[in-house]
Each structure stands twice: as C-alpha cells, then as structure tokens.
Amino acid sequence: MPWRVDSHHHVWDLSVRDQEWITGDALAPIRRDFSLADLLPEARAAGVAATVLVQTVTVADETPELLALAAADSDLVAGVVGWTDLTRPDVADTVAELCQLPGSQYLVGIRHQVQGEPDPQWLLRPDVRRGLAAVGAVGLAYDLVVLPQQLPACVKAAQEHPELTFVLDHLGKPPVASGALEPWAADIRALAALPNTVCKLSGLVTEADPKAWTVDDLRPYADTVLDAFGPDRLMFGSDWPVCTLAATYGEVIDAARELTDSLSDSERAALFAGTAIRVYRL
C-alpha cells in the first residue's frame, strides 16, 4: 500500500507537563519525552503519510498546545483529538472556543479518560450527556477510551446521540492476555450495530503479554471487530509511543497488516487510510 494514516498516537514533554499516569515499573520505559521528530522517521519508513495526534491528560492547556504542534508540523499531523471538561455547565461555550483557537482547523475530536472514571455509567450522567451534545453540535467526533465493563454505557450513549460519531479506541481494551472473548465480543457487536460508531484497530499489543505476544494472540479480537464493524468503519492506529512497551512502530504496522491479510486492496485502503480521512475529515 503506497501510504497510510496513523489515526492514534501521542507526544509529550515532561519538562512542560508531567504525565501522572506513567507510574510503576511496567511503564518506566516510556517515562521520557517523545516528540514528533522522534516519530517522523519511523512513520515515513512504515509508509505513514499522515497522523492523528491524541490527548493524554485532562488538562485544558494541552489541547491548544497540540493544535500548535499540528500547525507547525502539518507535513505529518493531519488532525488532533483534544480534551475539554464535558461536565462544565458552559461546555458549549468552551467547545466553541476550542474551535476558534489558532490551529483549530486541525481539531477533529474530543476525548476523556473514561477508563479512569470509577462510575461505569459516567457517559450517561446528565452533565456528560450535555457535553457530548455540544461536541456533536460543532461536528467533532468523540473518542471513547474505555474498559470492557464500560462498553454497555458506550452503546447507550451512542444510541442517545445519533448526531455524534463515536470512535472506540483500542477495541475497548479487550482481555487479550487472558484470551477471554466474552462479554467483550457481545458488547462490541452491540456497539457496532449502531451506524454512528467506528473503531480503531489499535492498542492490542499492550493488552497482550508485552514480552511474548504473537499475532495469533491478537487475531480473535481483530477478527471480532472486522466482522462487527467492517473495514469501512475501522481505522488503524499505532498508539505510539505506548505501543513501544510491547513492540516497535514497525512491528505494530506489520501485525496490523498480518491481521488484515484476508482483506481486499480496497478494504485495506479503507482501514489504513480511508476511514480515518472520512470520519475525522482530514
């Protein structure tokens, strides 16, 4: 394939802001700075022509910083998924302000670390519903970073907001290391049954055994989303640099290619580029 879109990666500079989620021995290898300059040669070597830069922390200042990075390096970054507090009473105003920031032409979506919310029904709170409606009203997508037990709430939220496109990050973090499929697979099929949902083929290597994963370990989960969403509603994402805990950038690309080896050329073109371009309006 001549070129690809990487729909999900991060950057951070610890001298600008701590990444408080990077704690413990398992995450120690990524407790350092990662920049677009670090990613560029790896992306180009893998045939990636454009990327989507995704937020990492629930700090309002991060989104304008990411937009500025995109504006300064538009040769690589084609879109930004930022953050705003969906629970604010004035959320419609804050979303509108984001859309007026310098570099706002790169803003394609909003995300919140729902996986860190103790309430499995967080997405269904009245204040959050108001925030989701505000995101949809300006034509942005909403990225879902959730744990498997939060998928039923994702289904209800997508049902309640048909005007908003929900993008499921990392397949909803299935239990790859244990090999279990249910109830995750049933919840995935319920989400995929809704036309305003898409899914990122991303984040699988770090849900597997980081030292000993194989493509065969990942295949049941990739096959589930391929069957449920289809390639026209799937998009490739590397989850770099988090993926480096288990694989190099090139190895993640190779695994995704192997997991999609049954697809036609046009189907692969959708999964590796077309879906992201369409959904995020890159």
Secondary structure as UniProt FT lines:
FT   STRAND          4..9
FT   TURN            14..16
FT   TURN            20..21
FT   HELIX           24..27
FT   HELIX           28..30
FT   HELIX           36..45
FT   TURN            46..47
FT   STRAND          48..54
FT   TURN            60..61
FT   HELIX           62..72
FT   TURN            73..76
FT   STRAND          77..82
FT   TURN            86..87
FT   TURN            89..90
FT   HELIX           91..98
FT   TURN            99..100
FT   TURN            102..103
FT   HELIX           104..106
FT   STRAND          107..112
FT   HELIX           114..116
FT   TURN            120..121
FT   HELIX           122..124
FT   HELIX           126..137
FT   TURN            138..139
FT   STRAND          141..144
FT   HELIX           148..150
FT   HELIX           151..160
FT   TURN            162..163
FT   STRAND          166..168
FT   HELIX           169..172
FT   TURN            176..179
FT   TURN            182..183
FT   HELIX           184..192
FT   TURN            195..196
FT   STRAND          197..201
FT   TURN            205..207
FT   TURN            210..212
FT   HELIX           215..229
FT   HELIX           231..233
FT   STRAND          234..236
FT   HELIX           242..245
FT   HELIX           249..259
FT   TURN            260..262
FT   HELIX           265..269
FT   HELIX           270..274
FT   HELIX           275..280
//
